[in-house]
Amino acid sequence: MDEHFLKLALEEARKAAEEDEVPVGAVAVHEGRVVGVGRNARERMADPLAHAEILALSSAARHLGRWRLSGVTLYVTLEPCAMCAGALVNARVDRLVYGARDPKAGAVESLYGICTDPRLNHRLEVKGGVLAEEAGELLRSFFQRKRKEQEKLRRDGRAG
């Protein structure tokens, strides 16, 4: 079941890449049904808070008509950052399933353990590494393309 919903999150991540956003997608699930979706939209929305997880949580809250998202599992293609991990705790999400680890900004297991920190008022179950290779490859190819575009701009700028 986890792979099925993470594949839906990967579809959102691919849509983000098509919109020239960092390819991260998220899907919120309650009682086996998708109740919220999100994909990175910081560039498109000119909003530093428009991470896939935040948008999926907001969508789920609207759908369920409540801010406490108990009973919800969030599926996301990349380990959440500190802001998103904090939002998961504050929204009282039950479970997080993510794809690729983020050694530079991951705040769930890589750099911090926000979602399972016993000092906080809520903890959630965490399962990482689901479809990690596919999620990681999507990110790697996106950033490789961006680097090539930047290099071409630099070359063209010097040539002109």
NULOVO-197060 format. One record per residue (C-alpha): x, y, z; residue number from 1; residue in one letter. Coordinates in Angstrom, 3 decimals, m for minus. Layout:
<pts>
xx;yy;zz;dopa;guro
X;Y;Z;NUM;A
...
</pts>
This chain:
<pts>
xx;yy;zz;dopa;guro
0.000;0.000;0.000;1;M
2.828;2.416;0.840;2;D
4.361;2.027;m2.629;3;E
1.014;2.738;m4.300;4;H
0.595;6.071;m2.528;5;F
4.261;7.008;m2.910;6;L
3.865;6.459;m6.661;7;K
1.069;9.046;m6.577;8;L
3.448;11.414;m4.787;9;A
6.036;10.731;m7.509;10;L
3.444;11.762;m10.114;11;E
3.087;15.085;m8.280;12;E
6.879;15.431;m8.193;13;A
7.042;14.915;m11.962;14;R
4.419;17.646;m12.419;15;K
6.574;19.952;m10.290;16;A
9.579;19.234;m12.513;17;A
7.485;20.062;m15.593;18;E
6.724;23.410;m13.928;19;E
10.484;23.916;m13.358;20;D
10.077;23.401;m9.604;21;E
12.239;21.118;m7.483;22;V
10.534;17.744;m8.036;23;P
9.016;16.907;m4.672;24;V
5.473;15.626;m4.377;25;G
3.252;14.709;m1.448;26;A
m0.038;12.895;m0.926;27;V
m2.086;12.864;2.282;28;A
m4.156;9.731;2.871;29;V
m6.964;9.164;5.396;30;H
m8.766;5.828;5.717;31;E
m7.279;4.612;2.434;32;G
m8.379;7.664;0.429;33;R
m6.314;10.546;m0.898;34;V
m7.504;13.682;0.910;35;V
m4.732;16.091;m0.069;36;G
m2.024;16.516;m2.682;37;V
0.831;18.922;m3.095;38;G
3.939;19.532;m5.107;39;R
6.651;22.113;m4.722;40;N
5.397;25.472;m5.957;41;A
7.762;28.027;m4.427;42;R
8.727;29.547;m7.783;43;E
5.231;29.452;m9.275;44;R
3.563;30.876;m6.163;45;M
6.494;33.109;m5.129;46;A
6.010;31.665;m1.652;47;D
8.820;30.268;0.509;48;P
6.261;28.119;2.360;49;L
4.949;26.381;m0.779;50;A
6.652;23.049;m0.116;51;H
4.868;19.916;m1.289;52;A
4.204;18.754;2.273;53;E
2.714;22.060;3.428;54;I
0.414;22.225;0.403;55;L
m0.713;18.609;0.895;56;A
m1.395;19.208;4.601;57;L
m3.408;22.351;3.822;58;S
m5.357;20.490;1.164;59;S
m6.084;17.627;3.589;60;A
m7.193;20.041;6.319;61;A
m9.630;21.733;3.920;62;R
m10.934;18.365;2.737;63;H
m11.390;16.967;6.247;64;L
m12.595;20.264;7.702;65;G
m10.119;20.223;10.593;66;R
m6.543;21.190;11.345;67;W
m5.819;18.133;13.482;68;R
m4.886;15.540;10.921;69;L
m4.966;12.497;13.167;70;S
m5.501;9.346;11.146;71;G
m3.584;10.818;8.185;72;V
m0.478;9.359;6.577;73;T
1.627;11.737;4.504;74;L
3.560;10.238;1.590;75;Y
6.353;12.444;0.268;76;V
9.130;11.773;m2.214;77;T
11.901;13.453;m0.185;78;L
12.653;13.477;3.528;79;E
10.991;16.620;4.916;80;P
12.928;19.715;5.969;81;C
12.662;21.258;9.445;82;A
9.677;23.436;8.503;83;M
7.720;20.539;7.039;84;C
8.643;18.105;9.810;85;A
7.441;20.687;12.332;86;G
4.197;21.082;10.410;87;A
3.652;17.313;10.523;88;L
4.058;17.354;14.301;89;V
1.824;20.404;14.760;90;N
m0.876;18.943;12.495;91;A
m0.853;15.728;14.570;92;R
m0.262;13.534;11.502;93;V
m0.083;9.846;12.491;94;D
2.443;8.591;9.994;95;R
5.039;9.732;7.467;96;L
6.314;7.647;4.564;97;V
9.057;9.179;2.448;98;Y
11.253;8.185;m0.464;99;G
14.779;9.597;m0.663;100;A
16.802;10.794;2.309;101;R
18.007;14.396;2.277;102;D
21.489;14.552;3.819;103;P
21.633;18.359;3.467;104;K
18.247;19.383;4.867;105;A
16.398;16.280;6.070;106;G
14.920;16.911;9.502;107;A
13.241;13.546;10.086;108;V
16.243;11.217;10.235;109;E
19.254;12.694;8.427;110;S
20.042;15.876;10.390;111;L
17.337;15.949;13.045;112;Y
14.614;13.695;14.423;113;G
11.801;16.217;14.704;114;I
8.976;13.749;14.008;115;C
10.067;11.359;16.757;116;T
11.557;13.762;19.308;117;D
10.114;12.816;22.720;118;P
10.416;16.435;23.902;119;R
7.676;17.529;21.510;120;L
3.945;17.236;22.177;121;N
3.343;14.760;19.324;122;H
5.338;12.055;17.609;123;R
4.552;10.147;14.468;124;L
5.531;6.861;12.932;125;E
8.187;7.253;10.237;126;V
9.062;4.941;7.367;127;K
11.790;6.100;4.992;128;G
13.362;4.688;1.870;129;G
10.177;3.691;0.020;130;V
10.909;3.944;m3.729;131;L
14.011;5.898;m2.716;132;A
15.937;5.165;m5.902;133;E
13.162;6.425;m8.171;134;E
12.628;9.533;m6.041;135;A
16.359;10.219;m5.849;136;G
16.832;9.788;m9.585;137;E
14.074;12.300;m10.292;138;L
15.887;14.862;m8.134;139;L
19.333;14.047;m9.557;140;R
18.172;14.395;m13.170;141;S
16.373;17.664;m12.388;142;F
19.455;19.261;m10.811;143;F
21.724;17.876;m13.536;144;Q
19.496;19.557;m16.142;145;R
19.489;22.824;m14.164;146;K
23.310;22.788;m13.943;147;R
23.560;22.230;m17.712;148;K
21.159;25.115;m18.340;149;E
23.228;27.393;m16.074;150;Q
26.456;26.360;m17.782;151;E
24.931;27.064;m21.203;152;K
23.806;30.511;m20.033;153;L
27.322;31.239;m18.761;154;R
28.898;30.058;m22.029;155;R
26.413;32.010;m24.165;156;D
26.947;35.096;m22.023;157;G
30.709;34.967;m22.559;158;R
30.336;34.211;m26.264;159;A
28.048;37.224;m26.822;160;G
</pts>
